[in-house]
Amino acid sequence: MIRTSGATRAPGRTRASGTSGGTGVSGAPGGTAPAVLALEGEVTIFHALDIKGRLLDFLGSGDELELDLSGVAELDSAGLQLLLLARREARQQGRALTFTRHSAAVRQVLEIVQLDEAMRTRLERAHELRHAQEPAQRHEAGGA
């Protein structure tokens, strides 16, 4: 499912209140913030055709794009292919596409196929590094 803001519908459907041009995309007026598209529910073979169309439409919504994966409950190989397609198409079009807020289901599939590093963002890596260093800093402060 694809979500921006508003009421949720069944998997493979979109909700698009507060959208720009009916594409299911949210963003700040004037193009100052990236356009955001959120996937929800099952990103699987059963919904791939609908999701593919929405993803490709989304790529035309701006130069800075964010794909929010926090609501993805299930991801199969067809869903993974869609994510890779979106990344490839964005690069070919010269657009910046960032995958954000990976759900547990997304992280699990990316780890299995060893794409977890390739699909994470620099911001996520920096956040994880900060949290990994905190226990060591607390230990040093306590031991001094």
The first five atom37 places (N, CA, C, CB, O) and aatype in JSON, in Angstrom:
{
  "aatype": [12, 9, 1, 16, 15, 7, 0, 16, 1, 0, 14, 7, 1, 16, 1, 0, 15, 7, 16, 15, 7, 7, 16, 7, 19, 15, 7, 0, 14, 7, 7, 16, 0, 14, 0, 19, 10, 0, 10, 6, 7, 6, 19, 16, 9, 13, 8, 0, 10, 3, 9, 11, 7, 1, 10, 10, 3, 13, 10, 7, 15, 7, 3, 6, 10, 6, 10, 3, 10, 15, 7, 19, 0, 6, 10, 3, 15, 0, 7, 10, 5, 10, 10, 10, 10, 0, 1, 1, 6, 0, 1, 5, 5, 7, 1, 0, 10, 16, 13, 16, 1, 8, 15, 0, 0, 19, 1, 5, 19, 10, 6, 9, 19, 5, 10, 3, 6, 0, 12, 1, 16, 1, 10, 6, 1, 0, 8, 6, 10, 1, 8, 0, 5, 6, 14, 0, 5, 1, 8, 6, 0, 7, 7, 0],
  "atom_mask": [
    [1, 1, 1, 1, 1],
    [1, 1, 1, 1, 1],
    [1, 1, 1, 1, 1],
    [1, 1, 1, 1, 1],
    [1, 1, 1, 1, 1],
    [1, 1, 1, 0, 1],
    [1, 1, 1, 1, 1],
    [1, 1, 1, 1, 1],
    [1, 1, 1, 1, 1],
    [1, 1, 1, 1, 1],
    [1, 1, 1, 1, 1],
    [1, 1, 1, 0, 1],
    [1, 1, 1, 1, 1],
    [1, 1, 1, 1, 1],
    [1, 1, 1, 1, 1],
    [1, 1, 1, 1, 1],
    [1, 1, 1, 1, 1],
    [1, 1, 1, 0, 1],
    [1, 1, 1, 1, 1],
    [1, 1, 1, 1, 1],
    [1, 1, 1, 0, 1],
    [1, 1, 1, 0, 1],
    [1, 1, 1, 1, 1],
    [1, 1, 1, 0, 1],
    [1, 1, 1, 1, 1],
    [1, 1, 1, 1, 1],
    [1, 1, 1, 0, 1],
    [1, 1, 1, 1, 1],
    [1, 1, 1, 1, 1],
    [1, 1, 1, 0, 1],
    [1, 1, 1, 0, 1],
    [1, 1, 1, 1, 1],
    [1, 1, 1, 1, 1],
    [1, 1, 1, 1, 1],
    [1, 1, 1, 1, 1],
    [1, 1, 1, 1, 1],
    [1, 1, 1, 1, 1],
    [1, 1, 1, 1, 1],
    [1, 1, 1, 1, 1],
    [1, 1, 1, 1, 1],
    [1, 1, 1, 0, 1],
    [1, 1, 1, 1, 1],
    [1, 1, 1, 1, 1],
    [1, 1, 1, 1, 1],
    [1, 1, 1, 1, 1],
    [1, 1, 1, 1, 1],
    [1, 1, 1, 1, 1],
    [1, 1, 1, 1, 1],
    [1, 1, 1, 1, 1],
    [1, 1, 1, 1, 1],
    [1, 1, 1, 1, 1],
    [1, 1, 1, 1, 1],
    [1, 1, 1, 0, 1],
    [1, 1, 1, 1, 1],
    [1, 1, 1, 1, 1],
    [1, 1, 1, 1, 1],
    [1, 1, 1, 1, 1],
    [1, 1, 1, 1, 1],
    [1, 1, 1, 1, 1],
    [1, 1, 1, 0, 1],
    [1, 1, 1, 1, 1],
    [1, 1, 1, 0, 1],
    [1, 1, 1, 1, 1],
    [1, 1, 1, 1, 1],
    [1, 1, 1, 1, 1],
    [1, 1, 1, 1, 1],
    [1, 1, 1, 1, 1],
    [1, 1, 1, 1, 1],
    [1, 1, 1, 1, 1],
    [1, 1, 1, 1, 1],
    [1, 1, 1, 0, 1],
    [1, 1, 1, 1, 1],
    [1, 1, 1, 1, 1],
    [1, 1, 1, 1, 1],
    [1, 1, 1, 1, 1],
    [1, 1, 1, 1, 1],
    [1, 1, 1, 1, 1],
    [1, 1, 1, 1, 1],
    [1, 1, 1, 0, 1],
    [1, 1, 1, 1, 1],
    [1, 1, 1, 1, 1],
    [1, 1, 1, 1, 1],
    [1, 1, 1, 1, 1],
    [1, 1, 1, 1, 1],
    [1, 1, 1, 1, 1],
    [1, 1, 1, 1, 1],
    [1, 1, 1, 1, 1],
    [1, 1, 1, 1, 1],
    [1, 1, 1, 1, 1],
    [1, 1, 1, 1, 1],
    [1, 1, 1, 1, 1],
    [1, 1, 1, 1, 1],
    [1, 1, 1, 1, 1],
    [1, 1, 1, 0, 1],
    [1, 1, 1, 1, 1],
    [1, 1, 1, 1, 1],
    [1, 1, 1, 1, 1],
    [1, 1, 1, 1, 1],
    [1, 1, 1, 1, 1],
    [1, 1, 1, 1, 1],
    [1, 1, 1, 1, 1],
    [1, 1, 1, 1, 1],
    [1, 1, 1, 1, 1],
    [1, 1, 1, 1, 1],
    [1, 1, 1, 1, 1],
    [1, 1, 1, 1, 1],
    [1, 1, 1, 1, 1],
    [1, 1, 1, 1, 1],
    [1, 1, 1, 1, 1],
    [1, 1, 1, 1, 1],
    [1, 1, 1, 1, 1],
    [1, 1, 1, 1, 1],
    [1, 1, 1, 1, 1],
    [1, 1, 1, 1, 1],
    [1, 1, 1, 1, 1],
    [1, 1, 1, 1, 1],
    [1, 1, 1, 1, 1],
    [1, 1, 1, 1, 1],
    [1, 1, 1, 1, 1],
    [1, 1, 1, 1, 1],
    [1, 1, 1, 1, 1],
    [1, 1, 1, 1, 1],
    [1, 1, 1, 1, 1],
    [1, 1, 1, 1, 1],
    [1, 1, 1, 1, 1],
    [1, 1, 1, 1, 1],
    [1, 1, 1, 1, 1],
    [1, 1, 1, 1, 1],
    [1, 1, 1, 1, 1],
    [1, 1, 1, 1, 1],
    [1, 1, 1, 1, 1],
    [1, 1, 1, 1, 1],
    [1, 1, 1, 1, 1],
    [1, 1, 1, 1, 1],
    [1, 1, 1, 1, 1],
    [1, 1, 1, 1, 1],
    [1, 1, 1, 1, 1],
    [1, 1, 1, 1, 1],
    [1, 1, 1, 1, 1],
    [1, 1, 1, 1, 1],
    [1, 1, 1, 1, 1],
    [1, 1, 1, 0, 1],
    [1, 1, 1, 0, 1],
    [1, 1, 1, 1, 1]
  ],
  "atom_positions": [
    [[0.84, -1.16, 0.0], [0.0, 0.0, 0.0], [0.89, 1.23, 0.0], [-0.96, 0.0, 1.2], [2.02, 1.19, 0.49]],
    [[0.38, 2.29, -0.54], [1.11, 3.54, -0.57], [0.31, 4.56, 0.22], [1.35, 4.01, -2.03], [-0.9, 4.67, 0.06]],
    [[1.0, 5.31, 1.07], [0.32, 6.25, 1.94], [1.04, 7.59, 1.93], [0.23, 5.71, 3.37], [2.27, 7.64, 1.8]],
    [[0.28, 8.64, 2.05], [0.87, 9.94, 2.39], [0.28, 10.35, 3.71], [0.59, 11.02, 1.27], [0.93, 10.2, 4.75]],
    [[-0.93, 10.86, 3.71], [-1.63, 11.15, 4.95], [-3.11, 11.0, 4.7], [-1.29, 12.57, 5.49], [-3.57, 11.22, 3.58]],
    [[-3.87, 10.63, 5.72], [-5.29, 10.39, 5.54], [-5.65, 8.99, 5.98], [0.0, 0.0, 0.0], [-4.87, 8.35, 6.68]],
    [[-6.8, 8.5, 5.57], [-7.29, 7.18, 5.98], [-6.61, 6.07, 5.21], [-8.79, 7.09, 5.8], [-6.26, 6.23, 4.04]],
    [[-6.43, 4.94, 5.87], [-5.79, 3.78, 5.26], [-6.81, 2.94, 4.52], [-5.08, 2.94, 6.31], [-7.95, 2.79, 4.95]],
    [[-6.38, 2.38, 3.4], [-7.21, 1.44, 2.66], [-6.51, 0.1, 2.59], [-7.53, 1.97, 1.25], [-5.42, -0.07, 3.15]],
    [[-7.12, -0.83, 1.92], [-6.6, -2.2, 1.84], [-5.22, -2.24, 1.19], [-7.57, -3.1, 1.06], [-4.86, -1.31, 0.47]],
    [[-4.43, -3.3, 1.44], [-3.11, -3.43, 0.82], [-3.2, -3.28, -0.69], [-2.48, -4.77, 1.18], [-4.16, -3.73, -1.32]],
    [[-2.17, -2.64, -1.24], [-2.13, -2.46, -2.68], [-2.89, -1.23, -3.15], [0.0, 0.0, 0.0], [-2.86, -0.92, -4.34]],
    [[-3.55, -0.54, -2.26], [-4.3, 0.67, -2.6], [-3.53, 1.88, -2.1], [-5.73, 0.63, -1.98], [-2.53, 1.74, -1.39]],
    [[-3.98, 3.06, -2.47], [-3.32, 4.27, -2.01], [-4.25, 5.11, -1.19], [-2.78, 5.07, -3.17], [-5.48, 5.02, -1.3]],
    [[-3.65, 5.92, -0.38], [-4.42, 6.99, 0.23], [-3.65, 8.26, -0.08], [-4.64, 6.78, 1.79], [-2.42, 8.28, 0.01]],
    [[-4.35, 9.27, -0.43], [-3.64, 10.42, -0.97], [-4.26, 11.75, -0.57], [-3.58, 10.32, -2.45], [-4.35, 12.65, -1.41]],
    [[-4.68, 11.89, 0.66], [-5.16, 13.21, 1.07], [-3.95, 14.11, 1.3], [-6.04, 13.12, 2.36], [-2.89, 13.64, 1.71]],
    [[-4.11, 15.36, 1.03], [-3.0, 16.29, 1.16], [-1.92, 16.05, 0.13], [0.0, 0.0, 0.0], [-0.75, 16.29, 0.39]],
    [[-2.31, 15.6, -1.04], [-1.32, 15.26, -2.04], [-1.18, 16.34, -3.09], [-1.67, 13.95, -2.7], [-1.97, 17.28, -3.16]],
    [[-0.19, 16.17, -3.89], [0.08, 17.09, -4.98], [-0.29, 16.41, -6.29], [1.55, 17.54, -4.99], [0.35, 15.42, -6.67]],
    [[-1.29, 16.91, -6.97], [-1.63, 16.38, -8.28], [-2.2, 14.99, -8.25], [0.0, 0.0, 0.0], [-2.2, 14.31, -9.29]],
    [[-2.69, 14.52, -7.12], [-3.3, 13.2, -7.05], [-2.3, 12.06, -7.18], [0.0, 0.0, 0.0], [-2.69, 10.93, -7.47]],
    [[-1.02, 12.34, -6.96], [-0.02, 11.29, -7.12], [0.24, 10.51, -5.85], [1.26, 11.89, -7.61], [0.99, 9.54, -5.87]],
    [[-0.36, 10.9, -4.74], [-0.11, 10.21, -3.48], [1.2, 10.65, -2.86], [0.0, 0.0, 0.0], [1.85, 9.86, -2.17]],
    [[1.59, 11.9, -3.09], [2.88, 12.4, -2.64], [2.66, 13.62, -1.77], [3.79, 12.73, -3.83], [1.85, 14.48, -2.1]],
    [[3.38, 13.69, -0.65], [3.3, 14.89, 0.18], [4.65, 15.58, 0.15], [2.89, 14.54, 1.64], [5.69, 14.96, -0.07]],
    [[4.61, 16.87, 0.38], [5.84, 17.65, 0.43], [5.52, 19.08, 0.76], [0.0, 0.0, 0.0], [4.36, 19.49, 0.69]],
    [[6.52, 19.83, 1.12], [6.31, 21.23, 1.49], [6.1, 22.06, 0.24], [7.49, 21.77, 2.3], [6.7, 21.77, -0.8]],
    [[5.25, 23.09, 0.31], [5.06, 23.98, -0.83], [6.38, 24.62, -1.22], [4.02, 25.06, -0.51], [7.23, 24.89, -0.38]],
    [[6.54, 24.86, -2.5], [7.75, 25.49, -2.99], [8.9, 24.54, -3.21], [0.0, 0.0, 0.0], [9.99, 24.97, -3.61]],
    [[8.71, 23.27, -2.96], [9.74, 22.27, -3.23], [10.91, 22.32, -2.26], [0.0, 0.0, 0.0], [11.98, 21.8, -2.59]],
    [[10.76, 22.92, -1.07], [11.88, 23.02, -0.14], [12.15, 21.7, 0.58], [11.61, 24.1, 0.87], [13.29, 21.45, 0.97]],
    [[11.16, 20.88, 0.76], [11.34, 19.58, 1.42], [11.16, 18.49, 0.38], [10.32, 19.4, 2.61], [10.49, 18.7, -0.64]],
    [[11.76, 17.33, 0.63], [11.57, 16.25, -0.35], [10.12, 15.79, -0.38], [12.48, 15.06, -0.01], [9.4, 15.84, 0.62]],
    [[9.7, 15.33, -1.55], [8.4, 14.68, -1.67], [8.52, 13.34, -0.97], [7.94, 14.52, -3.18], [9.54, 12.66, -1.09]],
    [[7.48, 12.95, -0.23], [7.53, 11.71, 0.55], [6.42, 10.78, 0.1], [7.4, 12.01, 2.07], [5.27, 11.19, -0.05]],
    [[6.78, 9.54, -0.12], [5.83, 8.49, -0.42], [6.04, 7.38, 0.6], [6.0, 7.95, -1.89], [7.16, 6.92, 0.8]],
    [[4.97, 6.96, 1.26], [5.07, 5.92, 2.29], [4.4, 4.65, 1.79], [4.43, 6.39, 3.62], [3.25, 4.67, 1.36]],
    [[5.13, 3.55, 1.86], [4.56, 2.25, 1.53], [4.06, 1.62, 2.82], [5.61, 1.33, 0.83], [4.7, 1.74, 3.86]],
    [[2.91, 0.96, 2.73], [2.34, 0.31, 3.91], [1.81, -1.07, 3.56], [1.21, 1.17, 4.5], [1.45, -1.34, 2.41]],
    [[1.78, -1.93, 4.55], [1.17, -3.25, 4.39], [2.06, -4.18, 3.59], [0.0, 0.0, 0.0], [3.27, -4.22, 3.79]],
    [[1.44, -4.93, 2.71], [2.14, -5.95, 1.94], [2.68, -5.36, 0.64], [1.2, -7.14, 1.63], [1.93, -4.89, -0.21]],
    [[4.0, -5.38, 0.51], [4.65, -4.98, -0.73], [5.11, -6.3, -1.36], [5.87, -3.95, -0.49], [6.26, -6.7, -1.25]],
    [[4.15, -6.94, -2.01], [4.34, -8.31, -2.49], [3.86, -8.44, -3.93], [3.61, -9.32, -1.59], [3.33, -7.49, -4.52]],
    [[4.05, -9.61, -4.48], [3.64, -9.91, -5.85], [2.16, -9.61, -6.08], [3.93, -11.37, -6.18], [1.76, -9.26, -7.19]],
    [[1.36, -9.74, -5.05], [-0.08, -9.54, -5.19], [-0.45, -8.08, -5.43], [-0.8, -10.05, -3.95], [-1.53, -7.79, -5.94]],
    [[0.45, -7.17, -5.07], [0.17, -5.74, -5.2], [1.21, -5.03, -6.06], [0.12, -5.1, -3.83], [1.19, -3.81, -6.16]],
    [[2.11, -5.77, -6.67], [3.25, -5.2, -7.37], [2.84, -4.28, -8.52], [4.12, -6.3, -7.89], [3.44, -3.22, -8.68]],
    [[1.87, -4.66, -9.3], [1.5, -3.85, -10.46], [1.02, -2.47, -10.05], [0.43, -4.56, -11.28], [1.43, -1.46, -10.63]],
    [[0.15, -2.41, -9.05], [-0.36, -1.12, -8.56], [0.76, -0.29, -7.95], [-1.48, -1.34, -7.53], [0.88, 0.9, -8.22]],
    [[1.58, -0.93, -7.13], [2.67, -0.21, -6.46], [3.68, 0.29, -7.48], [3.36, -1.12, -5.42], [4.18, 1.41, -7.34]],
    [[3.98, -0.5, -8.49], [4.94, -0.08, -9.52], [4.47, 1.2, -10.19], [5.12, -1.2, -10.56], [5.26, 2.13, -10.37]],
    [[3.21, 1.25, -10.56], [2.69, 2.45, -11.21], [2.8, 3.67, -10.32], [0.0, 0.0, 0.0], [3.18, 4.75, -10.78]],
    [[2.47, 3.5, -9.05], [2.54, 4.61, -8.1], [3.99, 5.05, -7.87], [1.9, 4.21, -6.75], [4.27, 6.25, -7.79]],
    [[4.91, 4.09, -7.78], [6.32, 4.43, -7.6], [6.85, 5.22, -8.79], [7.15, 3.17, -7.38], [7.54, 6.23, -8.62]],
    [[6.53, 4.76, -10.0], [7.02, 5.45, -11.18], [6.42, 6.84, -11.3], [6.71, 4.63, -12.43], [7.11, 7.77, -11.71]],
    [[5.15, 7.0, -10.95], [4.54, 8.33, -10.92], [5.24, 9.22, -9.9], [3.03, 8.23, -10.6], [5.5, 10.39, -10.15]],
    [[5.53, 8.65, -8.74], [6.18, 9.38, -7.66], [7.53, 9.94, -8.09], [6.36, 8.48, -6.46], [7.89, 11.04, -7.69]],
    [[8.26, 9.2, -8.9], [9.59, 9.65, -9.32], [9.53, 10.96, -10.1], [10.25, 8.58, -10.17], [10.53, 11.68, -10.17]],
    [[8.38, 11.27, -10.67], [8.24, 12.52, -11.41], [7.8, 13.68, -10.55], [0.0, 0.0, 0.0], [7.53, 14.76, -11.08]],
    [[7.71, 13.5, -9.25], [7.15, 14.53, -8.38], [8.17, 15.51, -7.81], [6.42, 13.88, -7.25], [7.79, 16.43, -7.08]],
    [[9.43, 15.34, -8.13], [10.44, 16.27, -7.63], [11.83, 15.72, -7.8], [0.0, 0.0, 0.0], [12.02, 14.58, -8.21]],
    [[12.81, 16.57, -7.48], [14.2, 16.14, -7.59], [14.7, 15.47, -6.33], [15.08, 17.32, -7.92], [15.65, 14.67, -6.37]],
    [[14.07, 15.79, -5.18], [14.43, 15.16, -3.92], [13.24, 14.35, -3.44], [14.86, 16.22, -2.86], [12.16, 14.9, -3.18]],
    [[13.43, 13.05, -3.32], [12.34, 12.13, -3.01], [12.7, 11.27, -1.8], [12.01, 11.24, -4.22], [13.86, 10.91, -1.59]],
    [[11.69, 10.95, -1.02], [11.88, 10.09, 0.14], [10.84, 8.98, 0.12], [11.79, 10.9, 1.47], [9.65, 9.25, 0.0]],
    [[11.29, 7.76, 0.22], [10.4, 6.6, 0.27], [10.42, 6.06, 1.69], [10.83, 5.51, -0.77], [11.42, 5.48, 2.13]],
    [[9.32, 6.25, 2.41], [9.17, 5.85, 3.81], [8.72, 4.4, 3.86], [8.16, 6.78, 4.57], [7.63, 4.06, 3.38]],
    [[9.55, 3.55, 4.43], [9.28, 2.11, 4.46], [8.83, 1.62, 5.84], [10.53, 1.35, 4.03], [8.8, 0.42, 6.09]],
    [[8.48, 2.53, 6.73], [8.14, 2.15, 8.1], [6.87, 1.33, 8.21], [8.01, 3.37, 8.95], [6.72, 0.56, 9.15]],
    [[5.96, 1.48, 7.27], [4.69, 0.77, 7.34], [4.65, -0.54, 6.58], [0.0, 0.0, 0.0], [3.59, -1.17, 6.49]],
    [[5.77, -0.97, 6.04], [5.8, -2.22, 5.26], [5.78, -3.41, 6.22], [7.06, -2.27, 4.34], [6.72, -3.61, 6.99]],
    [[4.69, -4.19, 6.17], [4.54, -5.35, 7.04], [5.11, -6.62, 6.41], [3.07, -5.56, 7.38], [5.52, -7.54, 7.11]],
    [[5.12, -6.64, 5.08], [5.64, -7.82, 4.37], [6.28, -7.37, 3.08], [4.5, -8.85, 4.09], [5.74, -6.52, 2.36]],
    [[7.45, -7.94, 2.78], [8.18, -7.63, 1.56], [8.68, -8.94, 0.97], [9.37, -6.65, 1.83], [9.37, -9.7, 1.65]],
    [[8.32, -9.2, -0.28], [8.82, -10.4, -0.94], [9.77, -9.98, -2.06], [7.65, -11.27, -1.5], [10.11, -8.8, -2.19]],
    [[10.2, -10.94, -2.88], [11.17, -10.63, -3.93], [10.6, -9.65, -4.96], [11.61, -11.91, -4.63], [11.34, -8.84, -5.52]],
    [[9.31, -9.71, -5.22], [8.7, -8.76, -6.15], [8.74, -7.35, -5.56], [7.23, -9.16, -6.47], [9.01, -6.38, -6.27]],
    [[8.48, -7.23, -4.28], [8.56, -5.93, -3.61], [9.97, -5.39, -3.6], [0.0, 0.0, 0.0], [10.19, -4.2, -3.81]],
    [[10.93, -6.27, -3.37], [12.33, -5.86, -3.41], [12.7, -5.37, -4.8], [13.24, -7.03, -3.0], [13.4, -4.37, -4.94]],
    [[12.24, -6.07, -5.82], [12.49, -5.62, -7.19], [11.93, -4.23, -7.44], [11.89, -6.61, -8.19], [12.54, -3.44, -8.16]],
    [[10.79, -3.92, -6.84], [10.2, -2.59, -6.99], [11.08, -1.52, -6.35], [8.79, -2.56, -6.38], [11.27, -0.44, -6.91]],
    [[11.63, -1.82, -5.18], [12.51, -0.86, -4.53], [13.77, -0.62, -5.37], [12.89, -1.36, -3.12], [14.22, 0.51, -5.52]],
    [[14.32, -1.7, -5.9], [15.51, -1.58, -6.74], [15.19, -0.84, -8.05], [16.1, -2.96, -7.04], [16.01, -0.07, -8.54]],
    [[14.01, -1.09, -8.6], [13.57, -0.38, -9.8], [13.48, 1.12, -9.51], [12.2, -0.91, -10.28], [13.96, 1.93, -10.3]],
    [[12.86, 1.48, -8.39], [12.72, 2.88, -8.04], [14.09, 3.54, -7.9], [11.91, 3.03, -6.73], [14.3, 4.66, -8.37]],
    [[15.02, 2.84, -7.25], [16.37, 3.39, -7.09], [17.06, 3.58, -8.44], [17.22, 2.46, -6.2], [17.67, 4.62, -8.68]],
    [[16.96, 2.59, -9.3], [17.59, 2.68, -10.62], [16.98, 3.8, -11.46], [17.45, 1.35, -11.36], [17.7, 4.59, -12.07]],
    [[15.65, 3.86, -11.49], [14.98, 4.88, -12.29], [15.28, 6.28, -11.77], [13.46, 4.64, -12.28], [15.48, 7.21, -12.56]],
    [[15.33, 6.45, -10.45], [15.66, 7.76, -9.88], [17.06, 8.18, -10.31], [15.56, 7.72, -8.34], [17.27, 9.34, -10.69]],
    [[18.0, 7.27, -10.26], [19.37, 7.59, -10.68], [19.42, 7.96, -12.15], [20.29, 6.4, -10.41], [20.09, 8.92, -12.53]],
    [[18.7, 7.21, -12.98], [18.7, 7.5, -14.42], [18.07, 8.85, -14.72], [17.96, 6.42, -15.18], [18.44, 9.5, -15.7]],
    [[17.13, 9.28, -13.89], [16.46, 10.56, -14.08], [17.19, 11.7, -13.37], [15.03, 10.48, -13.59], [16.76, 12.85, -13.45]],
    [[18.26, 11.39, -12.67], [19.02, 12.41, -11.95], [18.33, 12.92, -10.7], [0.0, 0.0, 0.0], [18.54, 14.06, -10.29]],
    [[17.51, 12.08, -10.1], [16.78, 12.47, -8.89], [17.41, 11.8, -7.66], [15.27, 12.07, -9.0], [17.97, 10.71, -7.75]],
    [[17.31, 12.48, -6.53], [17.83, 11.94, -5.28], [16.7, 11.21, -4.57], [18.42, 13.08, -4.37], [15.74, 11.83, -4.13]],
    [[16.81, 9.9, -4.46], [15.81, 9.07, -3.78], [16.44, 8.49, -2.52], [15.29, 7.93, -4.72], [17.48, 7.84, -2.57]],
    [[15.78, 8.75, -1.39], [16.26, 8.25, -0.1], [15.23, 7.29, 0.46], [16.53, 9.42, 0.89], [14.04, 7.61, 0.52]],
    [[15.67, 6.11, 0.87], [14.82, 5.15, 1.56], [14.95, 5.43, 3.04], [15.21, 3.65, 1.21], [16.06, 5.48, 3.57]],
    [[13.82, 5.6, 3.73], [13.88, 5.95, 5.15], [13.0, 5.02, 5.97], [13.44, 7.39, 5.36], [12.11, 4.35, 5.46]],
    [[13.29, 5.01, 7.26], [12.48, 4.34, 8.28], [12.16, 2.88, 7.91], [11.19, 5.11, 8.5], [10.99, 2.49, 7.91]],
    [[13.16, 2.11, 7.61], [12.99, 0.71, 7.23], [12.28, -0.08, 8.33], [14.35, 0.06, 6.91], [12.73, -0.07, 9.48]],
    [[11.2, -0.74, 7.98], [10.5, -1.6, 8.95], [11.33, -2.86, 9.19], [9.07, -1.97, 8.44], [12.29, -3.13, 8.47]],
    [[10.93, -3.61, 10.21], [11.62, -4.88, 10.5], [11.54, -5.83, 9.32], [11.02, -5.54, 11.76], [12.5, -6.53, 9.02]],
    [[10.39, -5.87, 8.64], [10.22, -6.75, 7.48], [11.19, -6.36, 6.36], [8.76, -6.71, 6.97], [11.77, -7.23, 5.71]],
    [[11.35, -5.08, 6.13], [12.26, -4.6, 5.09], [13.69, -4.93, 5.47], [12.09, -3.09, 4.86], [14.46, -5.44, 4.66]],
    [[14.06, -4.62, 6.71], [15.43, -4.9, 7.17], [15.76, -6.38, 7.04], [15.61, -4.45, 8.62], [16.87, -6.73, 6.64]],
    [[14.81, -7.24, 7.38], [15.06, -8.68, 7.32], [15.36, -9.13, 5.88], [13.86, -9.46, 7.87], [16.32, -9.86, 5.65]],
    [[14.56, -8.69, 4.94], [14.78, -9.08, 3.54], [16.09, -8.51, 3.03], [13.61, -8.6, 2.65], [16.85, -9.21, 2.36]],
    [[16.38, -7.25, 3.34], [17.62, -6.64, 2.88], [18.84, -7.36, 3.46], [17.66, -5.16, 3.25], [19.86, -7.5, 2.78]],
    [[18.75, -7.81, 4.69], [19.86, -8.57, 5.29], [20.02, -9.92, 4.6], [19.62, -8.78, 6.79], [21.15, -10.34, 4.33]],
    [[18.93, -10.6, 4.32], [18.99, -11.92, 3.67], [19.69, -11.83, 2.33], [17.58, -12.5, 3.5], [20.51, -12.69, 1.99]],
    [[19.36, -10.81, 1.56], [19.94, -10.68, 0.21], [21.2, -9.81, 0.21], [18.91, -10.09, -0.76], [21.73, -9.46, -0.84]],
    [[21.67, -9.46, 1.39], [22.89, -8.69, 1.61], [22.86, -7.33, 0.89], [24.09, -9.49, 1.13], [23.86, -6.9, 0.31]],
    [[21.72, -6.68, 0.95], [21.58, -5.32, 0.42], [21.35, -4.32, 1.54], [20.44, -5.26, -0.6], [21.06, -3.15, 1.27]],
    [[21.46, -4.75, 2.78], [21.16, -3.87, 3.9], [22.05, -2.64, 3.92], [21.3, -4.63, 5.21], [21.56, -1.54, 4.18]],
    [[23.33, -2.78, 3.65], [24.22, -1.62, 3.62], [23.92, -0.72, 2.43], [25.68, -2.07, 3.57], [23.92, 0.5, 2.57]],
    [[23.66, -1.3, 1.29], [23.41, -0.51, 0.08], [22.12, 0.3, 0.15], [23.37, -1.41, -1.12], [22.04, 1.36, -0.46]],
    [[21.13, -0.18, 0.88], [19.82, 0.47, 0.91], [19.63, 1.39, 2.11], [18.74, -0.57, 0.89], [18.6, 2.05, 2.22]],
    [[20.59, 1.44, 3.01], [20.47, 2.34, 4.15], [20.96, 3.72, 3.75], [21.26, 1.81, 5.37], [21.73, 3.86, 2.81]],
    [[20.52, 4.72, 4.47], [20.94, 6.08, 4.17], [22.09, 6.48, 5.08], [19.76, 7.05, 4.33], [22.33, 5.85, 6.11]],
    [[22.8, 7.52, 4.7], [23.88, 8.05, 5.52], [23.35, 8.49, 6.89], [24.56, 9.22, 4.82], [24.03, 8.33, 7.9]],
    [[22.14, 9.06, 6.91], [21.56, 9.5, 8.18], [21.34, 8.33, 9.11], [20.25, 10.24, 7.93], [21.6, 8.43, 10.31]],
    [[20.85, 7.21, 8.58], [20.63, 6.04, 9.41], [21.95, 5.51, 9.95], [19.9, 4.94, 8.62], [22.03, 5.12, 11.11]],
    [[22.98, 5.5, 9.11], [24.28, 5.01, 9.57], [24.83, 5.91, 10.67], [25.28, 4.95, 8.39], [25.38, 5.41, 11.66]],
    [[24.7, 7.23, 10.52], [25.19, 8.17, 11.53], [24.42, 7.98, 12.83], [25.05, 9.62, 11.03], [25.02, 8.02, 13.91]],
    [[23.12, 7.78, 12.75], [22.3, 7.56, 13.94], [22.73, 6.29, 14.67], [20.8, 7.48, 13.56], [22.88, 6.29, 15.89]],
    [[22.95, 5.21, 13.92], [23.37, 3.96, 14.53], [24.76, 4.09, 15.16], [23.37, 2.84, 13.49], [25.01, 3.55, 16.24]],
    [[25.64, 4.81, 14.5], [26.99, 5.0, 15.02], [26.95, 5.79, 16.33], [27.87, 5.72, 14.0], [27.65, 5.45, 17.28]],
    [[26.12, 6.84, 16.38], [25.97, 7.63, 17.6], [25.51, 6.76, 18.76], [24.99, 8.78, 17.38], [26.05, 6.84, 19.86]],
    [[24.49, 5.93, 18.5], [23.95, 5.07, 19.56], [24.93, 3.98, 19.97], [22.65, 4.44, 19.11], [24.93, 3.57, 21.12]],
    [[25.75, 3.52, 19.06], [26.74, 2.51, 19.39], [27.84, 3.1, 20.26], [27.35, 1.91, 18.11], [28.42, 2.4, 21.1]],
    [[28.14, 4.38, 20.08], [29.21, 5.03, 20.85], [28.74, 5.45, 22.23], [29.73, 6.22, 20.1], [29.58, 5.6, 23.12]],
    [[27.45, 5.66, 22.44], [26.94, 6.13, 23.73], [27.31, 5.21, 24.9], [25.44, 6.27, 23.66], [27.76, 5.72, 25.92]],
    [[27.13, 3.88, 24.8], [27.5, 3.02, 25.95], [29.01, 3.13, 26.27], [27.13, 1.55, 25.65], [29.39, 3.12, 27.44]],
    [[29.85, 3.23, 25.26], [31.28, 3.34, 25.49], [31.61, 4.66, 26.19], [32.06, 3.22, 24.16], [32.45, 4.71, 27.08]],
    [[30.94, 5.74, 25.78], [31.16, 7.02, 26.42], [30.7, 7.03, 27.86], [30.47, 8.11, 25.65], [31.36, 7.61, 28.72]],
    [[29.54, 6.38, 28.13], [29.05, 6.29, 29.5], [30.01, 5.48, 30.37], [27.65, 5.66, 29.52], [30.25, 5.82, 31.53]],
    [[30.55, 4.4, 29.8], [31.49, 3.56, 30.54], [32.76, 4.35, 30.87], [31.83, 2.3, 29.72], [33.27, 4.27, 31.99]],
    [[33.28, 5.11, 29.89], [34.47, 5.91, 30.14], [34.21, 6.98, 31.19], [34.95, 6.56, 28.84], [35.05, 7.22, 32.05]],
    [[33.05, 7.61, 31.13], [32.71, 8.66, 32.11], [32.57, 8.06, 33.51], [31.4, 9.38, 31.71], [32.98, 8.68, 34.49]],
    [[32.0, 6.88, 33.59], [31.79, 6.23, 34.89], [33.08, 5.67, 35.48], [0.0, 0.0, 0.0], [33.23, 5.58, 36.69]],
    [[34.0, 5.3, 34.6], [35.25, 4.7, 35.05], [36.31, 5.72, 35.38], [0.0, 0.0, 0.0], [37.37, 5.35, 35.9]],
    [[36.06, 7.01, 35.09], [37.09, 8.04, 35.31], [37.12, 8.53, 36.72], [36.88, 9.2, 34.41], [37.93, 9.39, 37.06]]
  ]
}
